[in-house]
Amino acid sequence: MSAIEIKAVGKSFGKTEVLRGISLSIHSGEFVAVLGPSGCGKTTLLRALAGFEPVDRGTIHIGNALLSGEGNHIPPEERGIGVVFQSYALWPHMSVAGNVSYGLRVKGIARKEREARTAKVLELVGLSEFAERRPAALSGGQRQRVALARCLAMDAGVVLLDEPLANLDVHLRGEMEEEFSRFHRESRATMFYITHDQSEALALADRVAVMDRGMISQFASPAELYSRPANEMVATFIGEGQLGAIEDFQPDRSGFGFARFFGEPVRLRCHPSAIARSSARVTFHPGDLRLTETGGIAATIRRITYRGDILRVELSAGPHHQTLFMNVPAPACIESGQRVAVTLADGWVLPDLTPEETLV
């Protein structure tokens, strides 16, 4: 197992700055996901860590070894890092066993040991009976398992995964998420997982780094990202978060505060050091809005979408007809056009930061 230390890393392509002062400290054996919209720089960060791209500024260490920066650039084949690509990157003319053992042969491992390691890791990923098949005869999920087996065989202390589920059907993704978790438990490797799918990131990772425009917006546990986002970008990106304006915010220094939301009094979560403000921004999720029969915010139901155990309700709320989304347990006696009253049961008052500021 190896810790990863990324300090103030910058990377540009021509005049376009793709990575802007990235700093991450990743613990040995930790599973970290990097999440963000297309074009935010997450794949470039992985390529820099793997050694496929030299950095322009900053440093990358794995353990005590300086891999990138300060005039050094260790090539990918000398970094001892396993990489699982979106396209699997398997040799089509080799068998499953041949693909798994190829790296061991290049390293000069004796044949007997190569065969023993290959057999062991294929058993671990449930592919022993497919050892002599070619990749073309495997499903997408099986090919991904071959790529994982290759990393296990090489005993890589750090494994990078670049959008590994992007090419799989939806019904296979849950199965492969469990496979990655099992791989992490058994290999004890430090995992660095790139994805644009937040459900994958939140399900798999110990911590998630949310990237935006080449910077880290927040690096925290899934629970913290969901319930205590650092800024508006993270708030709206994670868990269908919504934003609203509050007035007369008065914190009580215990992690809660009182304010007015659409004129209605509400009790909200906030940072213990939050200060009183005449106006602020609150973030909340569709499940935090509730129908109420007494008081509440006047709203009109615009649309109802059936989602199995819940109904997703689009509301027009307040005098300015602001759009809000609410989850209502199904079945429910509501219909489009109906006037209702709702209350905000929970919310997080965003720190008073500008969008350019970050919290790592």
C-alpha positions, 0 to 999 in steps of 0.5 A: 500500500502507498500514500499519494501526495499531490501538491499544487499541481498545474498542467496546461495545454497551450494557453488552456490551463487544465489543472489549477493548483491541485492538492490532495493527500490520499491515505495508504489503502484509501479508496478515493473517487474524483468526480466532476462534470466533463471537461473539469480536468479529472482524466488529466489528473489521472494521466499525470498521476500515472505518468502519461502526462508530465506536470508543469507545476507542483509535485506528485509523490507516492510513498517517499518517491518523487514521481513528478515535479522539481525536474523529475518525471518517472515514466509510467512503467517504472511507477509500479501503478496499475491502471484500469482503462475505460476500454479495458486495454486487453491484448485481443490475440492473447487468452485471459491468462495470457493478458493477466500474466503478460506484465509478470513476464515482462518483469522477468518473473519465472514461469512457475510463479507467473502461472501460480499468480495468474491462477490465484487472481483469476480465481479471486475474480471468478474467471478461472474457467475462462482462462483460455478464452480470448477477450472477444469471447467475454462480456464487458463485465468479464473483461473489466475483471480481467483488467482487475486481475492484471492489477492484482497479479502485478501486486500494484500498491496504487490502482487507477481506474478511468471511468471503468463502468462507462461502457457497461450496461446499467444492469452490470454496473451494480455487479461491478461496483461490488467487484471493485469493493471486493478487489479493494478489500482483498488487494488493500491497494490505494484506489484512485477512481475517476468518474462522472457518475456520482452514484458510483463515487458515493457508493464506492469511495471513502472520500470523494474529490469534486473537481470544477474547472481544473480545481478541487471544490471539496474533498470529503466523505460522501456523507459530508458532500451530501449534507454539508457541501462547501459551495454552490457548485458542490451543492447543486452537483451532488444528490440533486441539490437545490439552492434557495435564498434565506433572510435574517439568518441567526446562528445559535453557535451549536451548528444550527440557526434560524432564518426565514425561507419564503417568509416562513421561519425555518431551523437549518444546519450550519457551521458552528462558526457561522455568523449572522447575516441579513441574507444567505444561501441554503441548500437542500434535497428533494426529500427535505421538502414536505407537504404540510396542512398547517402554515407552510409555503404556498405552492402549485404542483406543475408536474408529477413524475412516477419513480416507483416508491416516490413521486417526483413533484415539480412545484411553483413556489412563492410570489415569484414562482420559483421552481422547487422539486420535492419527493412524495412517498407513493401512492399519494392523493395529489395531482397537477395544478393542485395548490399545496403548502410545503415546509423545509424540514432540513437544509444546510446554510452555505458558507459565505464563500465566493464560487472561486474559493475552495475547501479541501 
